[in-house]
Amino acid sequence: MKSFYGLLIAGCVVIGLTACANKQEPVVDPVVQETPAEATAPEQSQVNEDSLAALERERLEAERLEAARKKLQEMMDRVMSEDIYFDFDRSELTEDAKQLLTQVGEILNQEPRFTITVEGHTDARGTEDYNMTLGSARSTKVKEFLSAYGIASERMETISYGEEKPKQDGESEDAYAKNRRASFRVNVK
Amino acid sequence: MNKSLFLALFLSMTMQVFASIDTIAVDVGISVFKTMPIGVVPFSEPSGTTLDWPDEKPHEVAERDLNLSGRFDVISVPKFDLVKLSRARAKFYVTGKIEKALNNKIKIDFYLYATQSKDLVLGESYTVSLIDSRKAVHDFIDKVIYNLWGVHGIASTKLAWVSKIDGVKQIMVADYDGFHRRQLTFDSTISMMPAWSPDNERIIFVSFRNNKPQLYIKDVATGTQKRLFKKFEQTFSPAVNPKTGEILFSAIIDGKTDLYVGDPETQKTRRISFLKSSQTSPSWSPNLSEIIFTSDRGGSPQIYVMNSDGSDMRRMTFMGRYNERASWAPTGDRIVYTSMDDGKMNIYTCAIDGSDIIQLTSNSGNNERPSWSPDGSLIAFSSDRTGSHQIYIMRRDGSNVTRITKGGENTAPTWSWYPIEKQVKHNKEGKQ
């Protein structure tokens, strides 16, 4: 009787753990159904093996989820690290920019849950007002390219920050070049 | 003192100051600004007590006002000195008398005297707290200017600008001379592009608090604020119509920037530009019948002008590849704008047909965001000539450059309108 209780408890633990591990797939019935049959010839070691197996499955499942999460995060990070650079006072996409955008478009195709905000930026030269329109033109060019690549425009928002959010401070040509960009923010639906 | 005497005084006594001007057009006239020497004598203070002035004594405030006005050369004398004032051709001098008054206040009597005859030209008395003494001086100096020049001075006007505080751009308001500074916004996100409501009681500005540039209006005294024109996602470049309070602004729709006019009370808006290119930086003409703005329709930003309903558009600037943010002088005769050359920003003016271009700043870092004083005689702007961005005031011909802020990063000065009581007077008398 004592071992029966033990089994019961082990079973409950298994159910509890698995249920909690993945609510979308509560397919732990086989384990539960098998236990009463084995309960006729209870063996302490069997119980342990069962619960160990359950824990192992649990661990693998958690790893799988973690890997998926990591992959998602990596994809997000990749999109967000892909700054698209522009020439001075221009909003046309360079060949390099188009190549990068193709990769971004590929990720967006792979992961339909992603929606993006394209932020347009300028360097510090010029007026705040005109740089707002220039930032807008840059983010729009990026959106148009991705749209042509097949990304639904509802998944993309454009915002202009003008010269207000430089990536690198300073008045060097290097800083200017780094600040003339479109950058991405990613949201998961 | 009759008018012909004054005219004679001006012609014989005014000193000619030639501004150093770089010209970029062939056909440029030499700008001459006439200034009037004027004496300032320290005010007498009550004996036996020392007054705890907040920053400067009244005669120092008066000297600053007279110098900043661009109309005078101040001759400072420690006490009345007929010989020195006469030699400097100072036909008039300002002085005053300070007495203690009830309730911890002081009484300041201001005098404008004719140097030779010691005739009292103008006398005013103010009873104020020490902290309000600057205000009293500003008011008196405006009266002096009205008396000697026949136009309203700007000593009682204000400036709004943008200061970086803990790395975040915030809106500041202050007296036009940079004193009595107050922070208006306290957001953790960028605030910028301030503009004054016609009564000078509210500031229209751009805030990024929703992660997008959006126009807000905030009451300077109460701090009450609201978002403007909510049907647009991204709005900026506000310019106020001083008669109706309507706001010209830029809005981004589908990646294109266009110009709109909106009423801050009813929130109703109407579009006024219909080009394929982007339009920004709108500004009203003084008679409010026309609008100047920037368009990149030619591939680079250039200044255009059109009727306020959007009709009859014509290009105004043709020199250089980057002309932006034009603003019409309240006097109606000149346009000030910013131009980029070799990556540096500088301030220029031109006639209203785009001719007679005069460069006001050169070889001194970036000079941007010019804003006219309400009398059209001065221009406030920001410059990084000292290594950090600070606010400066200069005459409309580029001379008499005076810095009014130091420390930190200060940009985008925006001059207020005349105080409301002077606006009425101003219009009734039909003066520009």
Interface residues (C-beta under 8 A of the other chain):
Chain A: D89 R125 G126 T127 E128 D129 Y130 M132 T133 S136 A137 S139 T140 K141 K143 E144 T158 I159 S160 Y161 G162 E164
Chain B: K169 I190 M192 M193 F208 N211 K212 P213 Q234 F236 S237 S250 I252 D254 G255 K256 T257 S278 T280 S281 T294 D296 S300 P301 Y322 E324 R325 T338 M340 G343 M345 E368 R369 A412
